[in-house]
Amino acid sequence: MADQSTNSVAFVRTEEVPASPPPANAAGPVKWMRENLFSTPVNTVLTIVAAYVIFKIITGAFPWFANGIWNSQSLAECREILQGTTGGCFSVLSERWNQLLFGFKYPPELYWRPTLAFVIFLLAAAPVLFFKLPRKLLIVTALFPFIAYWLIWGGSILTPLLALAGVAGGYVVYSRFVTNNFAMGFFGGIIAAFLIWTIGGSILPDGTITDGPMQSVPSRDLGGFMLNLMLGVTCVSLSLPIGIALALGRQSSMPFIKYVCVIFIEFIRGVPLITLLFVASVMLAYFFPPEATVDLFLRVVIMITLFSSAYIAEVIRGGLAALPKGQYEAADSLGLDYAQAMRLIILPQALKISIPGIVNVAVGLFKDTTLVSVISMFDLVGMIRGPILASTEWNGVYWELWLAASVLFFIVCYGISQYSQWLERQLATGHR
Amino acid sequence: MKKSVFLGALTVAGLAAGAAAAGTLDDVKARGKLNCGVTTGLVGFAAPDANGEWNGFDVSVCRAVAAAVLGDSSAVEFVPTTGKTRFTALASGEIDMLARNTTWTFSRDVDLKFTFVGVNYYDGQGFMAPKDLGVSSAKDLDGATVCIQTGTTTELNLADFFRSNNISYEPVPIETNAEAQQQYLAGACDVFTTDASGLAATRATFEDPSAHVLLPEIVSKEPLGPLVRHGDNEWGDIVRWTLNALITAEELGVTSANIKEASMEAGNNPEINRLLGTEGTLGEMLGLDAQWAKRAIEAGGNYGEIFEKNIGENTPIGLARGLNAQWTDGGLIYSPPFR
């Protein structure tokens, strides 16, 4: 066989034919549509029906948005401007946005305070959520509860400072003893903190300030989406550690601890949240004398925290159960005690498995905070159902308000969900 | 059974709380603020405006009491209550009085241990239907679907009315008034029933109110009024006579415009003199000063002025006085004499 390049024949091609573009119906959008939308007669029909529905929805809703009125003073005025054409009265949002976000009693000149607290919250949450950020930011996180309390409720700075001192004192005691004995450090720390709070509380003057930029705002003046965010953030962050403790307690070999945890979890999970909220708002009012009632916000936080911690405990128990027994034995064989084994080996793995479940509980809990509207707290839903729809100007505006509420909730919940998926990808260490 | 146990528990707790807080007047004075329970929002009766200021027909009663007792109509802490929390809030002492369009019924008065101090609005359950339905009377509603709020007395009244007239209906149970409006407009039910004042307020918000008619039948008595706990009659008297002062002021022609003049010195009408404290010692008997009623009337005007300003015919709600006219004008509003 002779070499082709030297011994060429006229009818034999020497170079490859350049690839011609694929036929128009086998490439690009056409191909994609053929494969995905019109592959079978059934799919074709479904596609056409779906396209028609989407078209109808868009053409139906578009004028409502496009003709929306943003600058009228009342529903009647808005309808007058619209003259019977389709259009939303979004002016309820532009007129009452502050009530939707902050409630109707928070002093308007102080709106900067919760706003600033929210900005600091983003800063404080960042190092917890994204562990590649510098660890020094955690100082902001540690100080955030005290700053936020001071900013939102106002009053004397001494109150949050005392709370901070208590926590700091407790931590010092804890770190002093924890090297010897975890339990001793833990309970010693709690006792120290309570001592500082009780003694300091009796010395400190009443921290109420009646005017000025840091004037006190009582809890019942809080409202709007701010209240939902506050309840959501506080209760999720409190219920995580409690949930972990409950999950571990449920697995404990000590019968007393085990049964306390089991009874607590099963009781709370067997009761609807709204019942617990009624207990918080109605029944507790009977148990305390009228003057000495615990703040309603605090009562609600306690109830929601108890509720969600029971759920989180069950989620984490699922994570603990999913770990192979060898992990526990490995920890034992290294000579680690219970606290060390849990902190260093078991919980990091169990919590990673539990992330989707925890996020699920967190999202559900955040949306459940709207239930406080039935005990006459004016969260976002309470504001819409009560004051705004009951005002003579805006009685009868529904779609615009509820759409705004769902947008706000969607942004937060979708954000949480996206974050958890990112976190799972980050933590995927290749066990599957 | 369950309900009676709950009510029983409520009563015991209410009694205990009532006994503990015997000196409500002193408590209010010491606090410098009146804790007044109102609704979380009902058009015309109580709602905060864009500035967070509470306004409305029921709110005016709270303000009048605060003005009478504390001399300042803004010294009120409005405690919003829902239909479910209102009675416990009052029984537990969280609020000093409740002015929340609450119907005066036997069981609330006797079994729940409350004292209704009077009636500030005579309401009744009515029906609203689209004009196209072509009905002119509720008795034509045989077989109609009816939107109705669950868990209220309206549900029972409706059943009674249809049964006694021997006609059938299909209830569409609905949780809130707002939802009921939407369902009714969407055509989920032929008729919408609730208190007549609520129907009028709802109809006023429709894009085309003239396409809906209120049927003439009123199927229940709903006397709405402020209430206080059992066990403190002095405090009950103060709230009762503050309300009566507003009503009497209208009857005698004392308005926020002429009250300043009328209270300067004793005039020709002895009852006005006693009311405004230029004669007699009525205030002292109540444990207040002589000017108490004057301040109460100044806070928002007399009963008629309060009515016109909040729910009257010139407001979007547009309620006629009807049963709520003075007895001299053929209505039911009647105050015992000040003497």
Interface residues (C-beta under 8 A of the other chain):
Chain A: L75 A76 R79 E95 R96 Q99 F104 K105 R220 F278 S281 V282 A285 Y286 P289 P290 T293 V374 I375 S376 F378 G382 R385 G386 P387 I388 L389 A390 S391 T392 E393 N395 G396 Y398
Chain B: A13 A17 A20 A21 T39 T40 G41 L42 V43 G44 A46 A47 P48 D49 A50 G52 V79 P80 T81 T82 K84 T85 T88 A89 S92 G93 E94 T176 A178 Q181 Q182 A201 T202 A204 T205 F206 E207 T315 P316 I317
